[in-house]
Amino acid sequence: MPLFQLILVAVIQGITEFLPVSSSGHLILLPSLTGMEDQGQAIDVAVHVGTLFAVIIYFWNDVKLALLGLPRMCIGKIDTEGAKLALLLVVASVPVVAFGLILKITGLDESLRSIAVIGWAMLVFGLFLYWSDQVGGTSKADKDWSIPDALVIGVWQAIALIPGTSRSGITITGARFMGYARHDAAKIAMLMSIPTIIASGVFLAGETMVNADMALLRDGAIAAAIAFVAALLALVLMMRLLRSVSFTPYVIYRVLLGLVLLFIAYT
C-alpha cells in the first residue's frame, strides 16, 4: 500500500475512533469517495491495535484495576472494585458481540456498507447525541455504573455496528440519557471500547493472518504506530474539552457530513 494512503488511513482511524463521529464510517468512505483501493482487513486490524493501546495507556489506572479484579470475577467473587469493573465491562460487551455475530452470519454487515446508510446514521444518531446531551442529567458519575446500566448501554453500543453510527457516540448518547455527566459518560464509553476492540480485532485477525506476508506486516506495524499517536492525541484533547465544551461541535460536523453523503447517495 502506498505510504500516503497508509498514513491517511491510520490518522483517520486514530482521530475518529474515540471522537463521536464514527471511525468505521470514515474508513468505508475513504475508498468510496477518493477512488483509493480498500485498505483491507489486515490494515483495519493494525489500526485497531494502535487505538487499543492508546485507550489502555490513557485509562491505565482503570485498566489495571479491572485486570487485577478479573481473576476474582472469573471465580464468581465480585467483592472488590476491580472485580466489579471487570464484570461491568464483560456485561456491556455481550450485546455488541451477539449482534455482530448475527450480522456476520446473515451477511447483513456487507449490505450496510453504503454511502446512504452511513449518511443517515451520521445524521440521525448525531441528532440523538445532541438530544441526549441537552436533556441528560448530571446525577451519575462513572463510580455509579451498575450492571443494569452496563447492559442497557451495551445495547446502545451494539447499534454502532451500523456504519456511520459511531461506537463512542452512541454509548455516550445512552449514558447521557441515563443521567451520566459528560466526562463520565465519555469515560465509560472509552473503557467499553477496550473489550469491544479486542473482540473485533481477534475476529478479524483470524481471517487475515493466514495470508499475511512481510510487506503486509510492515505496513501494519507502521499503521498501528501512527494510529496510536493520533488516537492518544484525540483522546487527550476530547477528554479535556469535555470539562468545558458540550458535544455540539461533533454534532454539527456529523449533520453536515450526513447531509453531504445523502446528497451524493441520492443524486
C-alpha positions as a LaTeX table, in Angstrom:
\begin{tabular}{lrrr}
\hline
Residue & $x$ (\AA) & $y$ (\AA) & $z$ (\AA) \\
\hline
Met1 & 0.00 & 0.00 & 0.00 \\
Pro2 & 1.32 & 3.50 & $-0.80$ \\
Leu3 & 2.77 & 5.23 & 2.26 \\
Phe4 & 0.47 & 8.25 & 1.84 \\
Gln5 & $-2.65$ & 6.08 & 1.93 \\
Leu6 & $-1.30$ & 4.11 & 4.88 \\
Ile7 & $-0.73$ & 7.33 & 6.86 \\
Leu8 & $-4.15$ & 8.67 & 5.83 \\
Val9 & $-5.96$ & 5.51 & 6.96 \\
Ala10 & $-4.07$ & 5.41 & 10.27 \\
Val11 & $-4.66$ & 9.09 & 11.06 \\
Ile12 & $-8.36$ & 8.88 & 10.19 \\
Gln13 & $-8.82$ & 5.77 & 12.34 \\
Gly14 & $-6.80$ & 7.22 & 15.20 \\
Ile15 & $-8.67$ & 10.53 & 15.30 \\
Thr16 & $-12.18$ & 9.18 & 14.74 \\
Glu17 & $-12.08$ & 6.01 & 16.88 \\
Phe18 & $-12.81$ & 7.84 & 20.12 \\
Leu19 & $-14.44$ & 11.03 & 18.85 \\
Pro20 & $-18.22$ & 10.57 & 18.40 \\
Val21 & $-18.05$ & 10.78 & 14.60 \\
Ser22 & $-17.68$ & 7.10 & 13.51 \\
Ser23 & $-14.30$ & 5.67 & 12.55 \\
Ser24 & $-15.79$ & 2.76 & 10.57 \\
Gly25 & $-17.92$ & 5.16 & 8.55 \\
His26 & $-14.91$ & 7.29 & 7.64 \\
Leu27 & $-12.80$ & 4.26 & 6.67 \\
Ile28 & $-15.57$ & 2.93 & 4.43 \\
Leu29 & $-16.00$ & 6.36 & 2.84 \\
Leu30 & $-12.28$ & 6.80 & 2.11 \\
Pro31 & $-12.09$ & 4.39 & $-0.88$ \\
Ser32 & $-15.68$ & 5.14 & $-1.90$ \\
Leu33 & $-15.14$ & 8.88 & $-2.26$ \\
Thr34 & $-11.47$ & 9.01 & $-3.30$ \\
Gly35 & $-11.18$ & 6.01 & $-5.60$ \\
Met36 & $-8.34$ & 4.60 & $-3.49$ \\
Glu37 & $-8.04$ & 0.86 & $-3.09$ \\
Asp38 & $-9.70$ & $-0.51$ & 0.02 \\
Gln39 & $-7.08$ & $-0.87$ & 2.76 \\
Gly40 & $-8.20$ & $-4.41$ & 3.61 \\
Gln41 & $-8.84$ & $-6.21$ & 6.88 \\
Ala42 & $-5.17$ & $-6.58$ & 7.83 \\
Ile43 & $-4.69$ & $-2.80$ & 8.00 \\
Asp44 & $-8.03$ & $-2.49$ & 9.80 \\
Val45 & $-6.71$ & $-4.88$ & 12.46 \\
Ala46 & $-3.44$ & $-2.95$ & 12.72 \\
Val47 & $-5.03$ & 0.47 & 13.23 \\
His48 & $-7.44$ & $-1.01$ & 15.78 \\
Val49 & $-4.45$ & $-2.38$ & 17.71 \\
Gly50 & $-2.92$ & 1.10 & 17.67 \\
Thr51 & $-6.06$ & 2.73 & 19.04 \\
Leu52 & $-6.42$ & $-0.06$ & 21.61 \\
Phe53 & $-3.02$ & 0.70 & 23.10 \\
Ala54 & $-3.88$ & 4.41 & 23.16 \\
Val55 & $-7.02$ & 3.96 & 25.27 \\
Ile56 & $-5.30$ & 1.43 & 27.54 \\
Ile57 & $-2.47$ & 3.85 & 28.28 \\
Tyr58 & $-4.80$ & 6.81 & 28.83 \\
Phe59 & $-7.02$ & 4.88 & 31.26 \\
Trp60 & $-4.24$ & 2.67 & 32.64 \\
Asn61 & $-5.28$ & 3.01 & 36.29 \\
Asp62 & $-8.79$ & 1.75 & 35.48 \\
Val63 & $-7.48$ & $-0.95$ & 33.14 \\
Lys64 & $-5.03$ & $-2.18$ & 35.80 \\
Leu65 & $-7.85$ & $-2.22$ & 38.34 \\
Ala66 & $-10.04$ & $-4.35$ & 36.05 \\
Leu67 & $-7.17$ & $-6.72$ & 35.21 \\
Leu68 & $-6.42$ & $-7.27$ & 38.90 \\
Gly69 & $-10.08$ & $-7.95$ & 39.54 \\
Leu70 & $-10.53$ & $-10.29$ & 36.57 \\
Pro71 & $-9.39$ & $-13.49$ & 38.36 \\
Arg72 & $-11.86$ & $-12.90$ & 41.21 \\
Met73 & $-14.64$ & $-12.17$ & 38.72 \\
Cys74 & $-13.88$ & $-15.43$ & 36.92 \\
Ile75 & $-14.45$ & $-17.42$ & 40.11 \\
Gly76 & $-17.66$ & $-15.54$ & 40.85 \\
Lys77 & $-16.36$ & $-13.26$ & 43.60 \\
Ile78 & $-17.43$ & $-9.67$ & 42.91 \\
Asp79 & $-16.12$ & $-8.34$ & 46.20 \\
Thr80 & $-13.57$ & $-5.79$ & 45.00 \\
Glu81 & $-13.77$ & $-2.63$ & 42.91 \\
Gly82 & $-11.65$ & $-4.26$ & 40.22 \\
Ala83 & $-13.81$ & $-7.39$ & 40.03 \\
Lys84 & $-16.92$ & $-5.21$ & 39.71 \\
Leu85 & $-15.37$ & $-3.14$ & 36.89 \\
Ala86 & $-14.29$ & $-6.30$ & 35.06 \\
Leu87 & $-17.82$ & $-7.71$ & 35.33 \\
Leu88 & $-19.38$ & $-4.45$ & 34.11 \\
Leu89 & $-17.14$ & $-4.42$ & 31.03 \\
Val90 & $-18.00$ & $-8.03$ & 30.25 \\
Val91 & $-21.73$ & $-7.40$ & 30.62 \\
Ala92 & $-21.54$ & $-4.27$ & 28.47 \\
Ser93 & $-19.75$ & $-6.20$ & 25.71 \\
Val94 & $-22.23$ & $-9.06$ & 25.38 \\
Pro95 & $-24.83$ & $-7.25$ & 23.20 \\
Val96 & $-22.34$ & $-5.97$ & 20.62 \\
Val97 & $-20.64$ & $-9.37$ & 20.29 \\
Ala98 & $-24.01$ & $-11.14$ & 19.89 \\
Phe99 & $-25.33$ & $-8.59$ & 17.39 \\
Gly100 & $-22.04$ & $-8.67$ & 15.48 \\
Leu101 & $-22.21$ & $-12.45$ & 15.09 \\
Ile102 & $-25.80$ & $-12.19$ & 13.83 \\
Leu103 & $-24.82$ & $-9.59$ & 11.21 \\
Lys104 & $-21.84$ & $-11.68$ & 10.09 \\
Ile105 & $-23.76$ & $-14.94$ & 9.85 \\
Thr106 & $-26.64$ & $-13.36$ & 7.92 \\
Gly107 & $-24.36$ & $-11.32$ & 5.67 \\
Leu108 & $-26.12$ & $-8.08$ & 6.64 \\
Asp109 & $-22.82$ & $-6.48$ & 7.64 \\
Glu110 & $-21.78$ & $-6.11$ & 4.00 \\
Ser111 & $-25.15$ & $-4.73$ & 2.89 \\
Leu112 & $-24.84$ & $-1.90$ & 5.43 \\
Arg113 & $-21.57$ & $-0.61$ & 3.95 \\
Ser114 & $-23.11$ & 2.06 & 1.71 \\
Ile115 & $-22.88$ & 5.84 & 1.48 \\
Ala116 & $-26.65$ & 6.16 & 2.04 \\
Val117 & $-26.58$ & 4.08 & 5.25 \\
Ile118 & $-23.57$ & 6.00 & 6.58 \\
Gly119 & $-25.21$ & 9.33 & 5.70 \\
Trp120 & $-28.45$ & 8.50 & 7.51 \\
Ala121 & $-26.57$ & 7.11 & 10.54 \\
Met122 & $-24.37$ & 10.19 & 10.72 \\
Leu123 & $-27.39$ & 12.48 & 10.63 \\
Val124 & $-29.89$ & 10.59 & 12.80 \\
Phe125 & $-27.54$ & 9.43 & 15.54 \\
Gly126 & $-25.80$ & 12.81 & 15.53 \\
Leu127 & $-29.16$ & 14.39 & 16.39 \\
Phe128 & $-29.70$ & 11.73 & 19.07 \\
Leu129 & $-26.34$ & 12.69 & 20.58 \\
Tyr130 & $-27.39$ & 16.34 & 20.66 \\
Trp131 & $-30.75$ & 15.46 & 22.22 \\
Ser132 & $-29.21$ & 13.31 & 24.93 \\
Asp133 & $-26.60$ & 15.97 & 25.68 \\
Gln134 & $-29.29$ & 18.61 & 26.12 \\
Val135 & $-31.72$ & 16.62 & 28.27 \\
Gly136 & $-29.30$ & 14.29 & 30.05 \\
Gly137 & $-28.71$ & 14.98 & 33.70 \\
Thr138 & $-25.50$ & 15.02 & 35.70 \\
Ser139 & $-26.65$ & 13.00 & 38.70 \\
Lys140 & $-24.47$ & 9.96 & 37.89 \\
Ala141 & $-20.70$ & 9.53 & 37.76 \\
Asp142 & $-18.63$ & 6.61 & 36.49 \\
Lys143 & $-18.49$ & 5.25 & 40.07 \\
Asp144 & $-22.29$ & 4.79 & 39.91 \\
Trp145 & $-22.06$ & 2.43 & 36.95 \\
Ser146 & $-24.15$ & $-0.67$ & 37.69 \\
Ile147 & $-24.87$ & $-3.99$ & 35.98 \\
Pro148 & $-28.33$ & $-2.90$ & 34.69 \\
Asp149 & $-26.80$ & 0.31 & 33.34 \\
Ala150 & $-23.94$ & $-1.64$ & 31.74 \\
Leu151 & $-26.39$ & $-3.92$ & 29.96 \\
Val152 & $-28.52$ & $-1.01$ & 28.69 \\
Ile153 & $-25.50$ & 0.98 & 27.48 \\
Gly154 & $-24.18$ & $-2.23$ & 25.95 \\
Val155 & $-27.34$ & $-2.48$ & 23.85 \\
Trp156 & $-26.80$ & 1.11 & 22.74 \\
Gln157 & $-23.23$ & 0.16 & 21.80 \\
Ala158 & $-24.49$ & $-2.69$ & 19.60 \\
Ile159 & $-26.26$ & $-0.14$ & 17.39 \\
Ala160 & $-22.80$ & 1.12 & 16.41 \\
Leu161 & $-22.39$ & $-1.92$ & 14.14 \\
Ile162 & $-24.40$ & 0.16 & 11.68 \\
Pro163 & $-21.64$ & 2.07 & 9.83 \\
Gly164 & $-21.73$ & 5.80 & 10.49 \\
Thr165 & $-23.29$ & 5.46 & 13.95 \\
Ser166 & $-20.08$ & 5.84 & 15.99 \\
Arg167 & $-19.40$ & 3.41 & 18.82 \\
Ser168 & $-18.25$ & 6.13 & 21.19 \\
Gly169 & $-21.04$ & 8.46 & 20.10 \\
Ile170 & $-23.88$ & 6.01 & 20.65 \\
Thr171 & $-22.57$ & 4.77 & 24.01 \\
Ile172 & $-22.17$ & 8.37 & 25.18 \\
Thr173 & $-25.72$ & 9.02 & 23.95 \\
Gly174 & $-27.06$ & 6.13 & 26.00 \\
Ala175 & $-25.09$ & 7.14 & 29.08 \\
Arg176 & $-26.22$ & 10.77 & 28.83 \\
Phe177 & $-29.87$ & 9.69 & 28.54 \\
Met178 & $-29.34$ & 7.71 & 31.75 \\
Gly179 & $-28.06$ & 10.75 & 33.63 \\
Tyr180 & $-24.27$ & 10.35 & 33.46 \\
Ala181 & $-22.31$ & 13.61 & 33.27 \\
Arg182 & $-20.48$ & 14.33 & 30.02 \\
His183 & $-16.97$ & 13.46 & 31.19 \\
Asp184 & $-18.16$ & 10.32 & 33.00 \\
Ala185 & $-20.27$ & 9.19 & 30.03 \\
Ala186 & $-17.23$ & 9.56 & 27.79 \\
Lys187 & $-15.02$ & 7.66 & 30.25 \\
Ile188 & $-17.49$ & 4.75 & 30.37 \\
Ala189 & $-17.66$ & 4.74 & 26.56 \\
Met190 & $-13.86$ & 4.67 & 26.28 \\
Leu191 & $-13.48$ & 1.83 & 28.80 \\
Met192 & $-16.20$ & $-0.13$ & 26.98 \\
Ser193 & $-14.20$ & 0.24 & 23.77 \\
Ile194 & $-11.35$ & $-1.91$ & 25.12 \\
Pro195 & $-13.07$ & $-5.36$ & 25.15 \\
Thr196 & $-15.00$ & $-4.40$ & 22.01 \\
Ile197 & $-11.84$ & $-3.54$ & 20.05 \\
Ile198 & $-10.15$ & $-6.70$ & 21.35 \\
Ala199 & $-13.11$ & $-8.84$ & 20.25 \\
Ser200 & $-13.29$ & $-7.31$ & 16.77 \\
Gly201 & $-9.50$ & $-7.43$ & 16.40 \\
Val202 & $-9.32$ & $-11.12$ & 17.31 \\
Phe203 & $-12.17$ & $-11.91$ & 14.92 \\
Leu204 & $-10.62$ & $-10.02$ & 12.00 \\
Ala205 & $-7.10$ & $-11.26$ & 12.75 \\
Gly206 & $-8.26$ & $-14.84$ & 12.46 \\
Glu207 & $-9.34$ & $-14.12$ & 8.89 \\
Thr208 & $-6.26$ & $-12.17$ & 7.80 \\
Met209 & $-3.11$ & $-13.52$ & 9.48 \\
Val210 & $-3.13$ & $-16.69$ & 7.37 \\
Asn211 & $-2.40$ & $-14.68$ & 4.22 \\
Ala212 & $-0.11$ & $-12.07$ & 5.79 \\
Asp213 & 3.38 & $-11.58$ & 4.34 \\
Met214 & 6.35 & $-9.48$ & 5.46 \\
Ala215 & 5.29 & $-6.44$ & 3.43 \\
Leu216 & 1.81 & $-6.54$ & 4.92 \\
Leu217 & 3.19 & $-6.97$ & 8.44 \\
Arg218 & 5.48 & $-3.97$ & 7.89 \\
Asp219 & 2.58 & $-1.84$ & 6.64 \\
Gly220 & 0.51 & $-2.98$ & 9.59 \\
Ala221 & 3.21 & $-2.01$ & 12.08 \\
Ile222 & 3.52 & 1.47 & 10.55 \\
Ala223 & $-0.25$ & 1.94 & 10.52 \\
Ala224 & $-0.59$ & 0.78 & 14.14 \\
Ala225 & 2.10 & 3.20 & 15.35 \\
Ile226 & 0.57 & 6.19 & 13.55 \\
Ala227 & $-2.96$ & 5.29 & 14.69 \\
Phe228 & $-1.68$ & 5.01 & 18.28 \\
Val229 & $-0.27$ & 8.55 & 18.27 \\
Ala230 & $-3.32$ & 10.05 & 16.53 \\
Ala231 & $-5.76$ & 8.26 & 18.86 \\
Leu232 & $-3.90$ & 9.26 & 22.02 \\
Leu233 & $-3.81$ & 12.92 & 20.98 \\
Ala234 & $-7.51$ & 12.89 & 20.03 \\
Leu235 & $-8.43$ & 11.18 & 23.31 \\
Val236 & $-6.46$ & 13.63 & 25.44 \\
Leu237 & $-7.98$ & 16.61 & 23.62 \\
Met238 & $-11.57$ & 15.37 & 23.79 \\
Met239 & $-11.48$ & 14.41 & 27.48 \\
Arg240 & $-10.03$ & 17.81 & 28.40 \\
Leu241 & $-12.51$ & 19.75 & 26.27 \\
Leu242 & $-15.48$ & 17.88 & 27.76 \\
Arg243 & $-14.90$ & 19.65 & 31.07 \\
Ser244 & $-15.94$ & 22.93 & 29.43 \\
Val245 & $-17.40$ & 22.15 & 25.98 \\
Ser246 & $-20.50$ & 20.16 & 25.01 \\
Phe247 & $-20.81$ & 17.59 & 22.21 \\
Thr248 & $-22.40$ & 20.18 & 19.89 \\
Pro249 & $-19.30$ & 20.71 & 17.67 \\
Tyr250 & $-19.25$ & 16.98 & 16.89 \\
Val251 & $-22.99$ & 17.03 & 16.21 \\
Ile252 & $-22.61$ & 19.91 & 13.72 \\
Tyr253 & $-19.87$ & 18.00 & 11.91 \\
Arg254 & $-21.99$ & 14.84 & 11.79 \\
Val255 & $-25.08$ & 16.63 & 10.49 \\
Leu256 & $-23.16$ & 18.45 & 7.76 \\
Leu257 & $-21.32$ & 15.31 & 6.66 \\
Gly258 & $-24.52$ & 13.28 & 6.78 \\
Leu259 & $-26.33$ & 15.77 & 4.54 \\
Val260 & $-23.46$ & 15.79 & 2.05 \\
Leu261 & $-23.38$ & 11.98 & 1.94 \\
Leu262 & $-27.15$ & 11.75 & 1.44 \\
Phe263 & $-26.90$ & 14.28 & $-1.40$ \\
Ile264 & $-24.20$ & 12.16 & $-3.03$ \\
Ala265 & $-26.09$ & 8.91 & $-2.44$ \\
Tyr266 & $-29.38$ & 10.07 & $-3.92$ \\
Thr267 & $-28.10$ & 12.20 & $-6.80$ \\
\hline
\end{tabular}
